[in-house]
Amino acid sequence: MQLLLSMLLFAVFSANVGLGSYFNSAFLNDIGEMLVLSGAAVLFVFAILKKEADAKK
């Protein structure tokens, strides 16, 4: 679940960067972009830690 949410947030970040660079119409400001990317990173870390804990069992 966390991995899918992380991928979704990263896709939103990538879409924002792509739209901003090609069409100059980014839909997130700098703070929103930082929060989306940070959220993706945190969810990715949670997913990896959970998979490692499950593998040790």
PDB file as gemmi writes it, atoms N, CA and C in Angstrom:
CRYST1    1.000    1.000    1.000  90.00  90.00  90.00 P 1                      
ATOM      1  N   MET A   1       0.824  -1.194   0.000  1.00  0.00           N  
ATOM      2  CA  MET A   1       0.000   0.000   0.000  1.00  0.00           C  
ATOM      3  C   MET A   1       0.871   1.261   0.000  1.00  0.00           C  
ATOM      4  N   GLN A   2       1.884   1.281   0.879  1.00  0.00           N  
ATOM      5  CA  GLN A   2       2.745   2.458   0.937  1.00  0.00           C  
ATOM      6  C   GLN A   2       3.535   2.635  -0.353  1.00  0.00           C  
ATOM      7  N   LEU A   3       3.935   1.515  -0.958  1.00  0.00           N  
ATOM      8  CA  LEU A   3       4.707   1.597  -2.191  1.00  0.00           C  
ATOM      9  C   LEU A   3       3.862   2.165  -3.333  1.00  0.00           C  
ATOM     10  N   LEU A   4       2.604   1.771  -3.395  1.00  0.00           N  
ATOM     11  CA  LEU A   4       1.722   2.312  -4.436  1.00  0.00           C  
ATOM     12  C   LEU A   4       1.470   3.803  -4.239  1.00  0.00           C  
ATOM     13  N   LEU A   5       1.271   4.212  -2.987  1.00  0.00           N  
ATOM     14  CA  LEU A   5       1.085   5.636  -2.711  1.00  0.00           C  
ATOM     15  C   LEU A   5       2.344   6.428  -3.030  1.00  0.00           C  
ATOM     16  N   SER A   6       3.492   5.841  -2.742  1.00  0.00           N  
ATOM     17  CA  SER A   6       4.757   6.493  -3.066  1.00  0.00           C  
ATOM     18  C   SER A   6       4.895   6.671  -4.577  1.00  0.00           C  
ATOM     19  N   MET A   7       4.550   5.639  -5.320  1.00  0.00           N  
ATOM     20  CA  MET A   7       4.622   5.729  -6.781  1.00  0.00           C  
ATOM     21  C   MET A   7       3.638   6.774  -7.315  1.00  0.00           C  
ATOM     22  N   LEU A   8       2.456   6.856  -6.710  1.00  0.00           N  
ATOM     23  CA  LEU A   8       1.473   7.841  -7.133  1.00  0.00           C  
ATOM     24  C   LEU A   8       1.977   9.258  -6.875  1.00  0.00           C  
ATOM     25  N   LEU A   9       2.533   9.491  -5.682  1.00  0.00           N  
ATOM     26  CA  LEU A   9       3.055  10.821  -5.375  1.00  0.00           C  
ATOM     27  C   LEU A   9       4.222  11.183  -6.285  1.00  0.00           C  
ATOM     28  N   PHE A  10       5.081  10.216  -6.592  1.00  0.00           N  
ATOM     29  CA  PHE A  10       6.190  10.494  -7.490  1.00  0.00           C  
ATOM     30  C   PHE A  10       5.691  10.772  -8.906  1.00  0.00           C  
ATOM     31  N   ALA A  11       4.620  10.107  -9.315  1.00  0.00           N  
ATOM     32  CA  ALA A  11       4.036  10.384 -10.627  1.00  0.00           C  
ATOM     33  C   ALA A  11       3.464  11.803 -10.681  1.00  0.00           C  
ATOM     34  N   VAL A  12       2.841  12.248  -9.588  1.00  0.00           N  
ATOM     35  CA  VAL A  12       2.329  13.621  -9.519  1.00  0.00           C  
ATOM     36  C   VAL A  12       3.489  14.607  -9.608  1.00  0.00           C  
ATOM     37  N   PHE A  13       4.569  14.328  -8.877  1.00  0.00           N  
ATOM     38  CA  PHE A  13       5.754  15.185  -8.927  1.00  0.00           C  
ATOM     39  C   PHE A  13       6.330  15.233 -10.339  1.00  0.00           C  
ATOM     40  N   SER A  14       6.446  14.067 -10.979  1.00  0.00           N  
ATOM     41  CA  SER A  14       7.013  14.006 -12.328  1.00  0.00           C  
ATOM     42  C   SER A  14       6.126  14.737 -13.339  1.00  0.00           C  
ATOM     43  N   ALA A  15       4.824  14.594 -13.189  1.00  0.00           N  
ATOM     44  CA  ALA A  15       3.907  15.295 -14.085  1.00  0.00           C  
ATOM     45  C   ALA A  15       4.039  16.808 -13.908  1.00  0.00           C  
ATOM     46  N   ASN A  16       4.182  17.245 -12.679  1.00  0.00           N  
ATOM     47  CA  ASN A  16       4.345  18.673 -12.419  1.00  0.00           C  
ATOM     48  C   ASN A  16       5.633  19.199 -13.036  1.00  0.00           C  
ATOM     49  N   VAL A  17       6.717  18.454 -12.883  1.00  0.00           N  
ATOM     50  CA  VAL A  17       8.003  18.873 -13.463  1.00  0.00           C  
ATOM     51  C   VAL A  17       7.919  18.868 -14.991  1.00  0.00           C  
ATOM     52  N   GLY A  18       7.313  17.833 -15.548  1.00  0.00           N  
ATOM     53  CA  GLY A  18       7.180  17.754 -17.001  1.00  0.00           C  
ATOM     54  C   GLY A  18       6.342  18.882 -17.572  1.00  0.00           C  
ATOM     55  N   LEU A  19       5.203  19.152 -16.958  1.00  0.00           N  
ATOM     56  CA  LEU A  19       4.354  20.248 -17.428  1.00  0.00           C  
ATOM     57  C   LEU A  19       5.043  21.591 -17.261  1.00  0.00           C  
ATOM     58  N   GLY A  20       5.774  21.745 -16.173  1.00  0.00           N  
ATOM     59  CA  GLY A  20       6.475  23.008 -15.953  1.00  0.00           C  
ATOM     60  C   GLY A  20       7.592  23.240 -16.941  1.00  0.00           C  
ATOM     61  N   SER A  21       8.289  22.187 -17.318  1.00  0.00           N  
ATOM     62  CA  SER A  21       9.423  22.374 -18.213  1.00  0.00           C  
ATOM     63  C   SER A  21       9.013  22.466 -19.680  1.00  0.00           C  
ATOM     64  N   TYR A  22       7.994  21.724 -20.096  1.00  0.00           N  
ATOM     65  CA  TYR A  22       7.615  21.727 -21.506  1.00  0.00           C  
ATOM     66  C   TYR A  22       6.563  22.783 -21.852  1.00  0.00           C  
ATOM     67  N   PHE A  23       5.586  22.960 -20.976  1.00  0.00           N  
ATOM     68  CA  PHE A  23       4.477  23.854 -21.298  1.00  0.00           C  
ATOM     69  C   PHE A  23       4.407  25.072 -20.392  1.00  0.00           C  
ATOM     70  N   ASN A  24       5.324  25.199 -19.446  1.00  0.00           N  
ATOM     71  CA  ASN A  24       5.372  26.327 -18.507  1.00  0.00           C  
ATOM     72  C   ASN A  24       4.039  26.487 -17.759  1.00  0.00           C  
ATOM     73  N   SER A  25       3.457  25.366 -17.360  1.00  0.00           N  
ATOM     74  CA  SER A  25       2.174  25.416 -16.650  1.00  0.00           C  
ATOM     75  C   SER A  25       2.171  24.416 -15.491  1.00  0.00           C  
ATOM     76  N   ALA A  26       3.115  24.536 -14.587  1.00  0.00           N  
ATOM     77  CA  ALA A  26       3.171  23.659 -13.417  1.00  0.00           C  
ATOM     78  C   ALA A  26       1.985  23.966 -12.510  1.00  0.00           C  
ATOM     79  N   PHE A  27       1.410  22.937 -11.914  1.00  0.00           N  
ATOM     80  CA  PHE A  27       0.236  23.134 -11.063  1.00  0.00           C  
ATOM     81  C   PHE A  27       0.579  23.159  -9.579  1.00  0.00           C  
ATOM     82  N   LEU A  28       1.835  22.897  -9.217  1.00  0.00           N  
ATOM     83  CA  LEU A  28       2.273  22.990  -7.825  1.00  0.00           C  
ATOM     84  C   LEU A  28       3.326  24.092  -7.702  1.00  0.00           C  
ATOM     85  N   ASN A  29       3.279  24.801  -6.586  1.00  0.00           N  
ATOM     86  CA  ASN A  29       4.337  25.773  -6.344  1.00  0.00           C  
ATOM     87  C   ASN A  29       5.528  25.062  -5.704  1.00  0.00           C  
ATOM     88  N   ASP A  30       6.535  25.811  -5.302  1.00  0.00           N  
ATOM     89  CA  ASP A  30       7.756  25.209  -4.767  1.00  0.00           C  
ATOM     90  C   ASP A  30       7.491  24.408  -3.492  1.00  0.00           C  
ATOM     91  N   ILE A  31       6.667  24.945  -2.604  1.00  0.00           N  
ATOM     92  CA  ILE A  31       6.383  24.269  -1.332  1.00  0.00           C  
ATOM     93  C   ILE A  31       5.581  22.995  -1.582  1.00  0.00           C  
ATOM     94  N   GLY A  32       4.595  23.071  -2.444  1.00  0.00           N  
ATOM     95  CA  GLY A  32       3.799  21.889  -2.774  1.00  0.00           C  
ATOM     96  C   GLY A  32       4.640  20.804  -3.416  1.00  0.00           C  
ATOM     97  N   GLU A  33       5.539  21.209  -4.288  1.00  0.00           N  
ATOM     98  CA  GLU A  33       6.437  20.258  -4.941  1.00  0.00           C  
ATOM     99  C   GLU A  33       7.335  19.567  -3.913  1.00  0.00           C  
ATOM    100  N   MET A  34       7.854  20.347  -2.959  1.00  0.00           N  
ATOM    101  CA  MET A  34       8.704  19.782  -1.916  1.00  0.00           C  
ATOM    102  C   MET A  34       7.919  18.802  -1.044  1.00  0.00           C  
ATOM    103  N   LEU A  35       6.687  19.148  -0.695  1.00  0.00           N  
ATOM    104  CA  LEU A  35       5.872  18.275   0.147  1.00  0.00           C  
ATOM    105  C   LEU A  35       5.513  16.975  -0.555  1.00  0.00           C  
ATOM    106  N   VAL A  36       5.207  17.054  -1.837  1.00  0.00           N  
ATOM    107  CA  VAL A  36       4.864  15.846  -2.601  1.00  0.00           C  
ATOM    108  C   VAL A  36       6.079  14.929  -2.706  1.00  0.00           C  
ATOM    109  N   LEU A  37       7.245  15.493  -3.019  1.00  0.00           N  
ATOM    110  CA  LEU A  37       8.449  14.678  -3.144  1.00  0.00           C  
ATOM    111  C   LEU A  37       8.867  14.105  -1.785  1.00  0.00           C  
ATOM    112  N   SER A  38       8.749  14.887  -0.723  1.00  0.00           N  
ATOM    113  CA  SER A  38       9.073  14.385   0.619  1.00  0.00           C  
ATOM    114  C   SER A  38       8.120  13.272   1.034  1.00  0.00           C  
ATOM    115  N   GLY A  39       6.845  13.439   0.733  1.00  0.00           N  
ATOM    116  CA  GLY A  39       5.872  12.396   1.040  1.00  0.00           C  
ATOM    117  C   GLY A  39       6.167  11.109   0.294  1.00  0.00           C  
ATOM    118  N   ALA A  40       6.560  11.222  -0.958  1.00  0.00           N  
ATOM    119  CA  ALA A  40       6.917  10.037  -1.737  1.00  0.00           C  
ATOM    120  C   ALA A  40       8.124   9.339  -1.133  1.00  0.00           C  
ATOM    121  N   ALA A  41       9.109  10.110  -0.709  1.00  0.00           N  
ATOM    122  CA  ALA A  41      10.318   9.521  -0.128  1.00  0.00           C  
ATOM    123  C   ALA A  41      10.014   8.834   1.203  1.00  0.00           C  
ATOM    124  N   VAL A  42       9.204   9.468   2.044  1.00  0.00           N  
ATOM    125  CA  VAL A  42       8.862   8.888   3.347  1.00  0.00           C  
ATOM    126  C   VAL A  42       8.059   7.605   3.168  1.00  0.00           C  
ATOM    127  N   LEU A  43       7.087   7.612   2.283  1.00  0.00           N  
ATOM    128  CA  LEU A  43       6.295   6.403   2.046  1.00  0.00           C  
ATOM    129  C   LEU A  43       7.146   5.289   1.457  1.00  0.00           C  
ATOM    130  N   PHE A  44       8.113   5.646   0.609  1.00  0.00           N  
ATOM    131  CA  PHE A  44       9.008   4.637   0.051  1.00  0.00           C  
ATOM    132  C   PHE A  44       9.854   3.996   1.148  1.00  0.00           C  
ATOM    133  N   VAL A  45      10.362   4.804   2.063  1.00  0.00           N  
ATOM    134  CA  VAL A  45      11.162   4.272   3.174  1.00  0.00           C  
ATOM    135  C   VAL A  45      10.312   3.366   4.051  1.00  0.00           C  
ATOM    136  N   PHE A  46       9.085   3.777   4.357  1.00  0.00           N  
ATOM    137  CA  PHE A  46       8.195   2.921   5.150  1.00  0.00           C  
ATOM    138  C   PHE A  46       7.947   1.585   4.458  1.00  0.00           C  
ATOM    139  N   ALA A  47       7.732   1.620   3.151  1.00  0.00           N  
ATOM    140  CA  ALA A  47       7.465   0.385   2.404  1.00  0.00           C  
ATOM    141  C   ALA A  47       8.684  -0.536   2.446  1.00  0.00           C  
ATOM    142  N   ILE A  48       9.872   0.000   2.268  1.00  0.00           N  
ATOM    143  CA  ILE A  48      11.081  -0.810   2.281  1.00  0.00           C  
ATOM    144  C   ILE A  48      11.318  -1.404   3.676  1.00  0.00           C  
ATOM    145  N   LEU A  49      11.138  -0.605   4.716  1.00  0.00           N  
ATOM    146  CA  LEU A  49      11.323  -1.108   6.073  1.00  0.00           C  
ATOM    147  C   LEU A  49      10.315  -2.213   6.402  1.00  0.00           C  
ATOM    148  N   LYS A  50       9.079  -2.051   5.934  1.00  0.00           N  
ATOM    149  CA  LYS A  50       8.066  -3.073   6.179  1.00  0.00           C  
ATOM    150  C   LYS A  50       8.425  -4.376   5.446  1.00  0.00           C  
ATOM    151  N   LYS A  51       8.908  -4.275   4.211  1.00  0.00           N  
ATOM    152  CA  LYS A  51       9.299  -5.463   3.459  1.00  0.00           C  
ATOM    153  C   LYS A  51      10.502  -6.154   4.105  1.00  0.00           C  
ATOM    154  N   GLU A  52      11.433  -5.399   4.657  1.00  0.00           N  
ATOM    155  CA  GLU A  52      12.572  -6.000   5.349  1.00  0.00           C  
ATOM    156  C   GLU A  52      12.124  -6.710   6.624  1.00  0.00           C  
ATOM    157  N   ALA A  53      11.178  -6.098   7.351  1.00  0.00           N  
ATOM    158  CA  ALA A  53      10.679  -6.718   8.567  1.00  0.00           C  
ATOM    159  C   ALA A  53       9.916  -8.008   8.246  1.00  0.00           C  
ATOM    160  N   ASP A  54       9.165  -8.004   7.168  1.00  0.00           N  
ATOM    161  CA  ASP A  54       8.444  -9.210   6.766  1.00  0.00           C  
ATOM    162  C   ASP A  54       9.408 -10.309   6.306  1.00  0.00           C  
ATOM    163  N   ALA A  55      10.500  -9.912   5.687  1.00  0.00           N  
ATOM    164  CA  ALA A  55      11.479 -10.896   5.209  1.00  0.00           C  
ATOM    165  C   ALA A  55      12.226 -11.558   6.357  1.00  0.00           C  
ATOM    166  N   LYS A  56      12.378 -10.866   7.479  1.00  0.00           N  
ATOM    167  CA  LYS A  56      13.089 -11.443   8.627  1.00  0.00           C  
ATOM    168  C   LYS A  56      12.240 -12.468   9.367  1.00  0.00           C  
ATOM    169  N   LYS A  57      10.926 -12.429   9.194  1.00  0.00           N  
ATOM    170  CA  LYS A  57      10.039 -13.357   9.909  1.00  0.00           C  
ATOM    171  C   LYS A  57      10.120 -14.746   9.364  1.00  0.00           C  
TER     172      LYS A  57                                                      
END                                                                             
